[in-house]
Amino acid sequence: MNAKGSALATLTVPSMPTVGEVYLETYGCQMNEYDSGVVRAILGDAGFVRGIEPREGGVILLNTCAIRENAHQKVYRRLEALAYLKRRNPRTVIGILGCMAQNLGDDLFAQGLAVDFVAGPDNYRSLPEIIARVRSGEEAHISITQLSRSETYDDIAPVVRAGCLAFVTIMRGCDNFCSFCVVPFTRGRERSRDPSSIVAEVRALQAAGVREVTLLGQNVNSYRQGDVDFTGLVRQLLDQTDIARIRFTSPHPRDFPDSLIDLMASEDRFASSIHLPLQSGSSAVLQRMRRDYSRDEFLNLVRRLRQRIPDLGLTTDVIVGFCGETDEEFGETLSLMSEIRFDMAYMFRYSQRELTSANKHMPDDVSEETKLVRLNALIELQTSISRSRGEEMVGRIFETLVEGRSKRSADEWMARTASGRVCVFPAPPGVTLQDALGKLIEVQVESASSATLRGKWVGSQVLQ
């Protein structure tokens, strides 16, 4: 059964799947983390239990990413490491979910990997039936990668990890078709969830102890359900829930509305941090990327944002070595990064992806050596900028949300400012982490690195 010719209805199974243990690994973005919660909910309702490690005879699922070649290679290596479980017990079921499954489909089987089925992001409701069919021996190598114009899973409450932070997907798919990006082909076209289901999910998360939610979408600015746009959705969440902080990712620089800027500037609970993907500082490269904005338009948006939101935390994505990128064009990226001074950036070498316009129509003509040289130069510049931006905060007092212990010391806590900066400080006397987790406390910054602020707790009590 192949991806293009199958319909979900053909997977009808005469009996319920055998109850068993499911181990799930997640690769890639926050949306994949959220989707893994959806998968856990679907399989939990079908009687499966959550495994803490891969076991022979169990079900092993890898929820994958397809954005860069390195993401594929990680999954290939993991499948090679898991193959022994399949050899020891043929009843072991191994499935590939997510964007890599959608992108490669049946090609994964042709590589001789220890994979029983692949399922794209719009087909998770069929997982219990797919697993049952694999175990029945009726069919091998099942590929279900039907893209949907309507699936949003908005009636499913994802099973998320316990904690004070959570992701909430508000829309799926993308209509932008940037020339380098495979997302429209792996997640389909844009469709938005009903705002009432999003409000209900945030309320449920809040009742479970979550204090901060991040709203997810490939382009959240495109959210629309009826007469509710993205600004209207955030306003509903602010008015109809008591969640302490709301964040979002990612907006498209092309269509960032003034109403959203005004709302962030006026509402303390709407955290003052924005991840704004740049991709390149060259207008010519941006045009080849089909990003629909110029260098000057991006810079003018940043100026508007910082004028209205002085303590804004601004992060970005940048790709080096895109098709045809010259030394001069890369230099434009360096100069714009120096001018904007992002707090942090995710920086990558360009890698071709199947199905994309760039892969079909543009030569990948920048050598890997040149890409690496440019990437290292960009990382060096941004590391310096990030450190400088952190040092500007030394001496200031920030309201931070406590997220847990520091990774390096059990005697220190980790919190995050509204602008998104991580802050580490000694555990305050007389307050337990359990009492402070998810609470807002004041911290004074004493030093800074490129990635982390260090400070001390200065409040007389836990704020809220």
C-alpha angles and dihedrals in degrees: 000000000000132000097251101044104040131091124201091240090068090069095072109143121199095224139030116273119264110268110244147138122292124200115194129192122190127210129183134010136010089262089062089051089053092046090052087058089053090050092050090052094049094047092041090056088051091056102262119137126219116256123210095208137017112273134187110256092024134099117268119192128185114197103204146199129221103186096105136017091243089063090057093049092054090056093046090053091047092051090052089052092049097046093091091067090058091049092050094047120017090198088071107112119210120188134180116215134181136026098340089053091049093046100046103025113162091007088078090064092050090062093066094243123158092256127133100182145359125212127186125223094267096053106062095113087070096055096102090053093044092052090048092052092050091050093046090059091229093125139009129209101020115192118192112171103143110155116221133212092202113029112117101146087226092149092058122085105213118230102238133183115267114258144094096279130067142169123229121193109217098177141008135218132018136249099191100090097199105195094243099043129094097188098101088055096047100037101026130220126337120279127163130219122240108268092227090060090050092050090048092050093050090048090052091049090049090051088053092055102268113146102177131038130191115209112220133208138131087243110005090184087071093058111127132155113172107313093339115103126182094276089050091050093052089047090053091051091050092048100039102039136045095220108151098223138014123198131171142198138227126009124175114240090222097070110024105152125223089226090064092049091050092049093051091047092052103039121068092196090059096080116234097235128107130184102209113180112222100172093182139010092215119091090208092054091044088054091052088048090053091233094147097222135080132229091259093048091053092048092049090052091052090051091051091049095049093044091057097034109037096181094046117150108216126192132169151181123244130186120200126197098028116169111301096000108162128203088255092052092049088049088058089057091052092049094049092048088052091050098046097039101204117207090231139350138201104220126192144173113242115256124183118248125201118252094022123123092238091055091051101041111019129064116236088230103157109096120239089239091056092045090053093048091050093045092052091049091051093047091050091051095046093046089056092047093048091051091049092048089052093049089056087065096056111121095019125115118229134187105237134186113229111234102173144283122335113262091233103044135029088208093062133068130215123221136165131228122228087256090058101255117145112234125193122196140159114276106264116244117255096019123096122215089237090059094044100041109118092006128123114244134168119250128183114216115233103170140358142208127190091275109021141046119212123203149127135271108252104171121107091221144006103282104214 
